[in-house]
């Protein structure tokens, strides 16, 4: 099955950065609606990044809010945005909630919006990212046999068709990978056509047992279907290496975080308090992604099942809010 980012809910709107900049949508301030129980609560304008973990996190939070109207939130209204557009919207007051904020990848955005938005919790941490190849390609007899490190890629350029595949141009990591290719002096063409196109290339190569190298990250459903090997990095990540430095370093392990506008914190303090306790283990996220991206289950149904199966944990978050 071909992987693609999970689609947002039907009422979500797909926005480009330019369109997002032109919207006059108001944030949560003054906006209220009535939930299923009849209790009034605010509508939270929520950014949804294109990777499926973001859709799952938002769906879980929406399910919890619907089950507990006393938290003060009637609805999470999601809008699919890339990180730059989402943070720009947060600075304008159009976006109240951002989940799956990858740090340190998005730290510069968070710093610029610090007057309007706070990072309120870490959902999970120690998530690895980097450059991957299929295991069959590097095993004895494989076309990439002997390849272990990113620094060896020029030696296998012909086998790789001269290409390195990356995800969406709006990802901070795409900028980082541009710098890493230059820093390491790797002569592969940097192919950036979106994550769906990238994963389609992987599916095609894997089906034919052909070599391919591409950027991937945990958590991701791709690891449930394909046996991938992360290439070694000779130099560990250090602060500034991928911005002001030469780029010849590993990508950082990252954490996924939740950011809430100061207005949301004022208008829905109990919901914000729950966000502070909200945790999703990395293993749970990848299992949920498999259900959605590989098995084809509905995002909201998968989220509802997770909430039900983790009722005691959710109840403890609500009780502490």
NUSE-270881 format. One record per residue (C-alpha): x, y, z. Coordinates in steps of 0.25 Angstrom, whole numbers. Example, Ala and Ser with C-alpha at 12.3 -4.5 7.8 and 13.67 -1.06 7.14 Angstrom:
REM residues 2
<atom <49; -18; 31>>
<atom <55; -4; 29>>
REM end
This chain:
REM residues 321
<atom <0; 0; 0>>
<atom <5; 14; -3>>
<atom <7; 23; 9>>
<atom <2; 37; 8>>
<atom <0; 47; 19>>
<atom <-13; 45; 26>>
<atom <-24; 54; 21>>
<atom <-30; 64; 31>>
<atom <-44; 64; 35>>
<atom <-55; 68; 24>>
<atom <-57; 82; 30>>
<atom <-42; 85; 29>>
<atom <-37; 94; 19>>
<atom <-24; 92; 11>>
<atom <-16; 104; 11>>
<atom <-3; 109; 4>>
<atom <6; 119; 11>>
<atom <1; 130; 2>>
<atom <-14; 127; 5>>
<atom <-11; 126; 20>>
<atom <-5; 140; 20>>
<atom <-18; 146; 13>>
<atom <-28; 140; 23>>
<atom <-35; 148; 32>>
<atom <-39; 137; 41>>
<atom <-41; 140; 56>>
<atom <-34; 131; 66>>
<atom <-42; 126; 79>>
<atom <-44; 140; 84>>
<atom <-59; 142; 85>>
<atom <-62; 130; 77>>
<atom <-71; 120; 84>>
<atom <-80; 109; 80>>
<atom <-89; 98; 87>>
<atom <-83; 84; 88>>
<atom <-91; 71; 87>>
<atom <-95; 71; 102>>
<atom <-101; 85; 100>>
<atom <-90; 92; 108>>
<atom <-84; 104; 102>>
<atom <-69; 105; 99>>
<atom <-59; 111; 90>>
<atom <-55; 107; 76>>
<atom <-40; 105; 75>>
<atom <-33; 108; 62>>
<atom <-23; 97; 61>>
<atom <-11; 95; 51>>
<atom <-10; 82; 45>>
<atom <4; 78; 39>>
<atom <4; 68; 28>>
<atom <10; 56; 35>>
<atom <0; 47; 40>>
<atom <4; 47; 55>>
<atom <-1; 62; 55>>
<atom <-15; 57; 50>>
<atom <-15; 46; 61>>
<atom <-11; 56; 72>>
<atom <-22; 66; 68>>
<atom <-32; 55; 67>>
<atom <-29; 50; 81>>
<atom <-30; 63; 87>>
<atom <-43; 66; 79>>
<atom <-49; 53; 85>>
<atom <-45; 57; 99>>
<atom <-50; 71; 98>>
<atom <-64; 65; 92>>
<atom <-64; 55; 104>>
<atom <-61; 66; 114>>
<atom <-68; 79; 111>>
<atom <-65; 84; 124>>
<atom <-51; 86; 119>>
<atom <-57; 98; 112>>
<atom <-54; 94; 97>>
<atom <-66; 91; 88>>
<atom <-58; 88; 76>>
<atom <-44; 87; 70>>
<atom <-45; 93; 56>>
<atom <-33; 88; 48>>
<atom <-25; 94; 36>>
<atom <-14; 87; 29>>
<atom <-2; 96; 28>>
<atom <13; 95; 27>>
<atom <21; 99; 39>>
<atom <25; 113; 34>>
<atom <10; 116; 31>>
<atom <5; 111; 44>>
<atom <15; 119; 52>>
<atom <12; 131; 44>>
<atom <-3; 129; 47>>
<atom <0; 128; 61>>
<atom <7; 141; 62>>
<atom <-5; 148; 55>>
<atom <-15; 141; 65>>
<atom <-21; 132; 54>>
<atom <-16; 119; 60>>
<atom <-18; 116; 75>>
<atom <-12; 102; 76>>
<atom <0; 95; 69>>
<atom <3; 80; 72>>
<atom <14; 71; 67>>
<atom <24; 83; 68>>
<atom <37; 77; 65>>
<atom <48; 83; 73>>
<atom <59; 87; 71>>
<atom <55; 87; 56>>
<atom <44; 98; 58>>
<atom <51; 106; 70>>
<atom <54; 118; 61>>
<atom <39; 119; 58>>
<atom <35; 117; 73>>
<atom <45; 128; 77>>
<atom <39; 138; 67>>
<atom <25; 135; 73>>
<atom <29; 135; 87>>
<atom <20; 147; 90>>
<atom <8; 141; 85>>
<atom <10; 126; 88>>
<atom <16; 117; 98>>
<atom <21; 102; 97>>
<atom <13; 96; 108>>
<atom <17; 81; 107>>
<atom <26; 70; 101>>
<atom <17; 59; 95>>
<atom <29; 50; 93>>
<atom <44; 51; 91>>
<atom <57; 45; 86>>
<atom <51; 43; 72>>
<atom <62; 40; 62>>
<atom <63; 45; 48>>
<atom <73; 44; 36>>
<atom <76; 37; 23>>
<atom <71; 23; 21>>
<atom <73; 12; 11>>
<atom <66; -2; 9>>
<atom <73; -13; 17>>
<atom <73; -22; 5>>
<atom <82; -12; -3>>
<atom <93; -12; 7>>
<atom <93; -27; 11>>
<atom <104; -36; 4>>
<atom <101; -36; -11>>
<atom <92; -24; -10>>
<atom <95; -12; -20>>
<atom <99; -3; -8>>
<atom <108; -14; -1>>
<atom <118; -7; 8>>
<atom <110; 6; 9>>
<atom <110; 9; 24>>
<atom <112; 24; 25>>
<atom <106; 37; 19>>
<atom <120; 41; 15>>
<atom <121; 29; 5>>
<atom <109; 33; -3>>
<atom <117; 39; -15>>
<atom <123; 25; -17>>
<atom <110; 19; -19>>
<atom <104; 31; -28>>
<atom <102; 22; -40>>
<atom <95; 11; -33>>
<atom <86; 22; -27>>
<atom <83; 28; -40>>
<atom <89; 41; -35>>
<atom <78; 45; -26>>
<atom <74; 47; -12>>
<atom <59; 47; -9>>
<atom <54; 57; 2>>
<atom <40; 61; 7>>
<atom <32; 74; 6>>
<atom <39; 87; 3>>
<atom <32; 93; 14>>
<atom <39; 85; 25>>
<atom <50; 91; 32>>
<atom <58; 77; 30>>
<atom <58; 80; 15>>
<atom <66; 92; 18>>
<atom <75; 85; 27>>
<atom <77; 74; 17>>
<atom <81; 84; 6>>
<atom <92; 89; 16>>
<atom <96; 75; 19>>
<atom <98; 71; 5>>
<atom <106; 83; 2>>
<atom <114; 81; 16>>
<atom <117; 67; 13>>
<atom <121; 70; -2>>
<atom <110; 59; -7>>
<atom <108; 61; -22>>
<atom <94; 54; -22>>
<atom <82; 62; -28>>
<atom <73; 67; -16>>
<atom <59; 63; -21>>
<atom <48; 70; -13>>
<atom <34; 68; -18>>
<atom <26; 65; -5>>
<atom <26; 53; 4>>
<atom <15; 46; -3>>
<atom <24; 46; -16>>
<atom <36; 42; -8>>
<atom <29; 30; -2>>
<atom <24; 26; -15>>
<atom <38; 26; -20>>
<atom <41; 17; -8>>
<atom <30; 8; -11>>
<atom <34; 6; -26>>
<atom <49; 4; -22>>
<atom <45; -6; -11>>
<atom <36; -14; -20>>
<atom <47; -16; -30>>
<atom <58; -17; -19>>
<atom <65; -6; -25>>
<atom <75; 4; -17>>
<atom <69; 17; -12>>
<atom <74; 27; -1>>
<atom <64; 37; 5>>
<atom <61; 45; 18>>
<atom <52; 38; 28>>
<atom <48; 41; 42>>
<atom <42; 34; 54>>
<atom <30; 32; 57>>
<atom <26; 28; 43>>
<atom <17; 17; 38>>
<atom <27; 14; 27>>
<atom <35; 6; 37>>
<atom <24; -4; 39>>
<atom <24; -8; 24>>
<atom <39; -6; 20>>
<atom <52; -11; 26>>
<atom <60; 1; 26>>
<atom <75; 4; 31>>
<atom <79; 18; 36>>
<atom <93; 22; 30>>
<atom <103; 25; 41>>
<atom <108; 40; 43>>
<atom <123; 43; 46>>
<atom <120; 56; 53>>
<atom <109; 57; 64>>
<atom <99; 69; 63>>
<atom <103; 81; 70>>
<atom <95; 94; 72>>
<atom <97; 103; 60>>
<atom <103; 93; 51>>
<atom <91; 93; 42>>
<atom <89; 108; 42>>
<atom <101; 116; 44>>
<atom <111; 104; 43>>
<atom <116; 96; 31>>
<atom <105; 86; 31>>
<atom <114; 74; 32>>
<atom <107; 67; 44>>
<atom <96; 58; 48>>
<atom <82; 62; 49>>
<atom <77; 64; 63>>
<atom <68; 55; 70>>
<atom <55; 63; 73>>
<atom <43; 64; 82>>
<atom <29; 66; 78>>
<atom <22; 77; 86>>
<atom <9; 85; 87>>
<atom <9; 100; 86>>
<atom <-3; 108; 91>>
<atom <-6; 123; 89>>
<atom <-7; 132; 101>>
<atom <-21; 135; 98>>
<atom <-25; 120; 98>>
<atom <-18; 118; 111>>
<atom <-27; 130; 117>>
<atom <-40; 125; 111>>
<atom <-39; 110; 113>>
<atom <-29; 108; 125>>
<atom <-34; 94; 128>>
<atom <-32; 90; 114>>
<atom <-18; 96; 114>>
<atom <-15; 89; 127>>
<atom <-19; 76; 121>>
<atom <-9; 79; 109>>
<atom <2; 81; 119>>
<atom <0; 66; 124>>
<atom <-3; 60; 110>>
<atom <7; 49; 106>>
<atom <7; 39; 95>>
<atom <19; 29; 95>>
<atom <26; 28; 82>>
<atom <23; 13; 81>>
<atom <8; 17; 82>>
<atom <9; 27; 71>>
<atom <15; 18; 61>>
<atom <5; 7; 64>>
<atom <-6; 17; 62>>
<atom <1; 22; 49>>
<atom <1; 7; 44>>
<atom <-14; 6; 47>>
<atom <-17; 19; 38>>
<atom <-6; 19; 28>>
<atom <-4; 4; 25>>
<atom <-17; -3; 29>>
<atom <-26; 9; 24>>
<atom <-34; 11; 37>>
<atom <-41; 25; 39>>
<atom <-33; 35; 47>>
<atom <-44; 39; 56>>
<atom <-48; 24; 59>>
<atom <-34; 20; 62>>
<atom <-33; 32; 72>>
<atom <-46; 29; 79>>
<atom <-41; 15; 81>>
<atom <-28; 20; 87>>
<atom <-35; 29; 96>>
<atom <-44; 17; 101>>
<atom <-33; 7; 103>>
<atom <-25; 18; 111>>
<atom <-37; 23; 119>>
<atom <-31; 23; 132>>
<atom <-19; 31; 127>>
<atom <-28; 41; 120>>
<atom <-37; 42; 133>>
<atom <-25; 45; 141>>
<atom <-21; 57; 131>>
<atom <-36; 62; 132>>
<atom <-36; 61; 147>>
<atom <-23; 69; 148>>
<atom <-27; 80; 139>>
REM end
